[in-house]
Amino acid sequence: MKNLKYFLFIVVSIFISCEDDSYSIEYTDNEVKQDLNVTLTLDRERVAANTNVGFTVAIESALSVDATVTVASINKCGGPLSHLAETTTGTALIKAGETSGMGTINAADFNTELDELDWDGATDCFTFDVTGIALAEGDDPYVASASTPAILTAVNADYMSDADDDAVMISMDWKNPDANDFDMHVTNAAGTVFYESAESSSRFEGDYFDNVSDDYYPAADGVYLVWCYVYTQEAADVPSEIYFTHPITGLVDVIAFTMPSGSSGFYPVATITKTTDAEENMSYEIAAY
């Protein structure tokens, strides 16, 4: 009798299992799908890996519900394993009745160690793509192709490395360093006291502002000027960039500027505003001059 009970239990279990499998096989997705054209615009053409990038997504006509648009940063630059892309994502909200929304995304890192990029960067392996749209209500549409290639650039010279938890890492880069020799300086707001000076005669110029090893540390709260000094320049406009890597967070602010043909001497290009809170935590706000 005991064995018969076990046999009946097994038969019932198999019967129930078959019913569940039949249901799952017959399931179909009845959502109505449609293409939705999306335009994707970055806040800059030149992007460095691991930097924060702003973007705007736009649609041709407004929707009656909120839509969350997902953007992926895809970095296929690298060596033999370049097909294994590194990817990050960010989102933007397009509110009901509106046709655009803004968001931010951390640019994807390399999938392998890459030799130092020159100023012109790499353009055939780094993209930002709209990968999905989710509506607050109703059927989610398909995404029509929306991809924006970006120029992948270098952030730092090889000699730049992480400093302490208070210092801002500054790295300045410019086009055609063989014909242009620029220096970088940080002064007080009046331009009368020098805090940092970088004069290496190389492609990059950089330093750490408010490093614990500096004689002035900690710097007083207030506004500081970042200068580009033109030592020599070719007879042409020279596009340039300064990268500011914040302590602790690693967030990178990028200030782009152009030195006009015929420039010489000091030019203020950015400001650093330092603030210390009640717990003595230091923060820095970066802005173009």
N, C-alpha and C positions, 0 to 999 in steps of 0.2 A: 504493500500500500504506500509505503514511504517513497519508493522509487517512482510510482505512478504520479504522485503529487509533483515531484520534480519535473517529470516529463511534461505534464500539463502546463506548468509554469513557463517552461522554455517555449512551448508552442504559442502561448499567449503573448510572450515578449516579442517573438519574431513577427507575429501578426501586427502588433502595434507599431513596431519599427518600420515595417513595410508601408504602413499608412502614412507615416511622417515623411519617408523618402519620396513617396508619390506626390505629396503636397509640395515639397520643395522643388521638385523637378518641373512641376506645372506652373510655378510662379513666373509671372512676366511683369516687366516694368512698363506701366501704362502712361508715364509722364509724357507730355507733349514737348518735344525739343525744338528749338529754333536757334539759328545763328544770331549772335549779337556782336556787331563790330565795335571794337574798343581801340582807342588811340592811347599809346603810352609815351610819355615824355619825361625824361630825366632832368634834374636840375643842373647837370653839367655833362659835357661830353667825355671828359677825361676822369676816370675812376680808378682808385687804388684798392687792391684787395683789403678786406677787413674794415673799410671805411664806411661811414653811414651816408646813404644817398637818398635824397628826396625825389619823389616822382609824382606825376599827375596822370590819372586815367580819365578818359572822357568817352561818352557815348553820343550817338547822333541825336537821339531824342530822349526826353525824360521818361522814367518809369513811374508807375503808381505806387511802388513799394521800395524800401531801402534795398540796396545791392552791395554786397561785400565782394570786392575784386581782389584776387590774390595774384601777386607778382613774384616770380622766381628770378634770382640772380644765379646764372649758370656760368661757371668758370671751367672751361675745358683746356686752359693753357697748361703746359707742363711737358713732361717727358714721355716715355713709352706708354704710360698708363693714362694718357690724356683723354681716352674715351670714357674713363671713369670720372665724370664731372663732379665737382663740388657744387652744392646748391644751397642757397638760403631763400627764405620767403618773407614777404611783408604784405600787408593788406591796406586797402583804402576803402572808405565808405562813400558811396554815392547815394545821397539821401533822396527820398521820394520827391519827384518834381524838379530835381536838379540833373545836370548832365555831366558833372565832373566831381572828382574827389582827390584828395591828396594823402600820401602816405610816405613812410620811410622804410628803408631796407638796408641791412648790413651786407655789403658786397661780399660775395663768396671768396674764400681763400683758394690758393693753388692746391691741386691734388697731389703735387710732388714738388720737390725743391726746384726752383727755376733760376737760371742765371739772371743777373741784374738786367732789367729792361732799360733800353735807352729812352731818351726823352719822347720819341715818337710812339713808344709803347707797342702793344699788340692789339690788333683789331679783328682777328679772324677766329677768336676762341672765347670771347667774353660777351655775353648777352644778358638782357633783361627781358623776360617774357611774361605775358598775361597767361596764367595757367588755369584760372577758374573764376566763375561768378556764382555767388549764392544769393538768391532772392530771399527776403524776409518772409514772403508768402508766395505760393504758387510754384510753378515748374521752373527749375533752374535751366537757363539756356545753354546751348553749346557756346564755346568761345571761338570766334573767328580769329585767325592768326594775328597776333600783335606782339612783335618782337623788335627790340631796339638794341643794335650792337653798340658797344661802348669801347673806348680806347682804354686799355688796361695799363696803368702807369705804376711806377715805383714810388714808395713812400719815403724810404730812408736810404742813406748811404750805408755801406757795410759797417762803418765804425759806430753808427748810432745803435744803442741798445737800451733796454729798460733801465730807468734810473729809480729813485725812491718813490714813495707814495705821494709826494707833494709836487714833484717837478713836472712841468710841461715840456715834452720833447718837441723841438722845432727843427724842421728840415726844409730847406729852400732848394728848388730845382728850377732849371731854365733851359731853353733850347740852345743848341749849338755851343756848348761850353768851351770848345776849342777856340772860338773866336770872341767869346764874351767872358769876362771875369767879373763876377759879382760877389759882394760880401754881404753879410747879414749882421745887424746890430739890434740890441734891445736897450732902450733908454727910458728915463722918466718921461712924464707927459710934456715937460718943457723942452726935452731934447738936450738937456745940459749934463745929465749924469748917465754914464754908460754902465749897464748891468751885464750885458753879454756882447761879445764880439767874435765873429767867425770869419777868418780871412785865410782860408787854406789854399786858394788858387786851384781848386778842384771843381768837379761838376756840382757837387752838393756843398751847401754851407748849412751848419746846424749847431745847436747847442741846447742846454737844458736851462729853462727859466725857473728860478726858485729851488734849485737843488740844495740839499742839506750841506754839501761841500762848499757852497758859495760863501764868500765872506759876508755878504749882505743878508744871508738867510736868517729868519724868514723875511721876505720883502714885505713892506707895508702894504696895506690895502690901498687900492687906487688904480689908476689907468697908466699903462705903459705902452710905449710906441715901439713897433717893429719896423726897422728900416732896411731897405735894399740900397747898398752903396755900389754905384757903377764905377769900377776901376778902369775897365776898358770895354768898349762895345762896338760891334760891327755897324756898318751903315744900313741898319734895318731895324724894324720893330722886333723886340724879343719877348715872346710869351713866357711867362714864369708862373710858378706856384709855390706856396708855402703850406706845409702840412703841420698841424698842431695836434699832437697826441696827448690827450688828457691823462693824468694819473688815475690809477685804480680802475676806472671804467674802460680805458683804452679807446674811447671815442675819439675819432679823428676829424677835426675841422680843416677844410681846405679853402684857402684864399687864392684866387687866380688874379693875376694882373699882367700888364704889358708895359715894358719899358720902351718908350718911343725912341725912334731913331735919333741919334744925336744926344742922348742923355749922358749926364755925368754927375757925380756927387751923390748926395743923400736924398732918398725918396721914402717918405713914410707909406707903408703898404698895409699895415694891420695894427689893431690895438688888442692888448690883453688887459682885462679888468679883473683884478683879484679881489676876492671877498673871503673873510674869515668869519664863521658863525660862532655862536656861544660855546660850542664844544671844541673850538679851535680847529675845526675842519676847514681846509682851504679849497676854494673852487675858483675856476677861471673861465671867463666869458671871452670868446674870440670874435672879432668883427673886422670887416674890411675898413680901411681908413677912409 
